[in-house]
Amino acid sequence: MNSSFLFFIGLFCITIFLRLFELIVAQRNKKQNLKNSNFYYYKESYYFMFVVLHSSFLLFTPLEVYFFKRSFNPILGVISFLIYAFCLILRFHIFSILKEKWNTELVVSSSPDFVVTRGIYSYIRHPNYLVVILEIFSLSLFHSAWISLVIFSSLNLLLLLKYRIPQEENLLFQNPHYKEHFANKGRFFPKIKF
């Protein structure tokens, strides 16, 4: 095993650790928030698909690199690592802003205090999904895992755009405070509405 592959595996270990940490925090936040009558939990029949997709990505991408002997391109590797580092910074920024409101499931509130408009949320509606999109992209490209890039990026976008985001926005836009701030904001990029 060469050093680039070991570094690649290290990035996946960091990602797995962070995902597990997120699930623990999400469950704690959900339990805490639902003690408040202003909060509502929407059970998603498709949630398990996210779990399967993201778990499969974390397993199959290193296997693709190993078994298909994917090459390491230093330029692509550096660009991918910089994108991944940006994802880490943005993820911690989101965590620090949302605090107990952060969750992996749909836990919403009609309270004005529920709406966060600081930091990255001044510009876009779904920075956390942007992080996941870029994370899949950067980790796949780091060691030229083209199959993983195409399959997991496509499936992730399909789940986000067909199921999660429409349902989440349907719930969130019922909060007039959310609607007032985010009606003219892009989902993933400022000024780009789709």
PEGILIN-V492416 format. One record per residue. N is the residue number from 0. PHI is phi in degrees with one decimal (999 if undefined). Layout:
N&PHI + N&PHI
//
This chain:
0&999 + 1&-88.4 + 2&-65.6 + 3&-65.8 + 4&-69.0 + 5&-64.2 + 6&-63.8 + 7&-58.0 + 8&-63.5 + 9&-60.5 + 10&-62.4 + 11&-68.4 + 12&-63.3 + 13&-60.7 + 14&-64.3 + 15&-61.9 + 16&-58.5 + 17&-64.2 + 18&-63.8 + 19&-65.3 + 20&-60.1 + 21&-60.5 + 22&-63.7 + 23&-65.3 + 24&-62.7 + 25&-60.6 + 26&-65.0 + 27&-63.8 + 28&-64.4 + 29&-60.7 + 30&-60.8 + 31&-67.3 + 32&-65.5 + 33&-73.6 + 34&-73.1 + 35&-93.4 + 36&-67.0 + 37&-77.7 + 38&-96.6 + 39&-135.0 + 40&-105.7 + 41&-103.4 + 42&-77.8 + 43&-96.0 + 44&-66.6 + 45&-98.6 + 46&-57.3 + 47&-58.9 + 48&-65.7 + 49&-64.6 + 50&-61.4 + 51&-63.3 + 52&-61.3 + 53&-69.9 + 54&-65.4 + 55&-63.7 + 56&-58.8 + 57&-68.0 + 58&-91.8 + 59&-77.7 + 60&-64.4 + 61&-61.6 + 62&-65.8 + 63&-60.9 + 64&-61.9 + 65&-71.0 + 66&-77.8 + 67&-93.4 + 68&51.3 + 69&-65.8 + 70&-79.3 + 71&-104.7 + 72&-100.0 + 73&-56.2 + 74&-65.7 + 75&-62.7 + 76&-63.6 + 77&-66.1 + 78&-60.1 + 79&-62.7 + 80&-64.3 + 81&-63.8 + 82&-64.7 + 83&-61.9 + 84&-62.1 + 85&-59.6 + 86&-60.3 + 87&-62.2 + 88&-62.3 + 89&-65.1 + 90&-61.1 + 91&-68.4 + 92&-61.9 + 93&-62.1 + 94&-57.9 + 95&-68.4 + 96&-83.6 + 97&-75.6 + 98&50.7 + 99&-72.7 + 100&-85.9 + 101&-71.4 + 102&-158.1 + 103&-93.9 + 104&-114.0 + 105&-88.5 + 106&-121.4 + 107&-124.3 + 108&-145.8 + 109&-89.6 + 110&-70.3 + 111&-64.2 + 112&-68.7 + 113&-71.5 + 114&-80.7 + 115&-106.0 + 116&-125.0 + 117&-92.7 + 118&57.4 + 119&-62.5 + 120&-73.0 + 121&-74.3 + 122&-117.6 + 123&-136.8 + 124&-85.7 + 125&-131.2 + 126&-64.6 + 127&-65.1 + 128&-69.6 + 129&-61.4 + 130&-58.5 + 131&-65.7 + 132&-58.9 + 133&-69.1 + 134&-65.2 + 135&-60.8 + 136&-60.5 + 137&-70.9 + 138&-67.1 + 139&-65.7 + 140&-76.0 + 141&-53.5 + 142&-124.0 + 143&59.0 + 144&-86.7 + 145&-66.5 + 146&-63.9 + 147&-61.7 + 148&-56.9 + 149&-68.0 + 150&-66.6 + 151&-75.7 + 152&-65.0 + 153&-63.9 + 154&-67.0 + 155&-63.4 + 156&-63.7 + 157&-61.0 + 158&-63.8 + 159&-65.2 + 160&-80.4 + 161&-92.0 + 162&-115.1 + 163&-62.6 + 164&-65.6 + 165&-59.0 + 166&-67.5 + 167&-63.0 + 168&-68.5 + 169&-58.3 + 170&-74.5 + 171&-66.7 + 172&-72.3 + 173&-75.1 + 174&-84.8 + 175&-59.4 + 176&-71.0 + 177&-66.2 + 178&-60.3 + 179&-61.6 + 180&-81.0 + 181&-102.1 + 182&-56.3 + 183&-106.2 + 184&-98.1 + 185&-74.9 + 186&-69.4 + 187&-116.2 + 188&-134.7 + 189&-58.1 + 190&72.6 + 191&-111.1 + 192&-103.4 + 193&-156.8
//
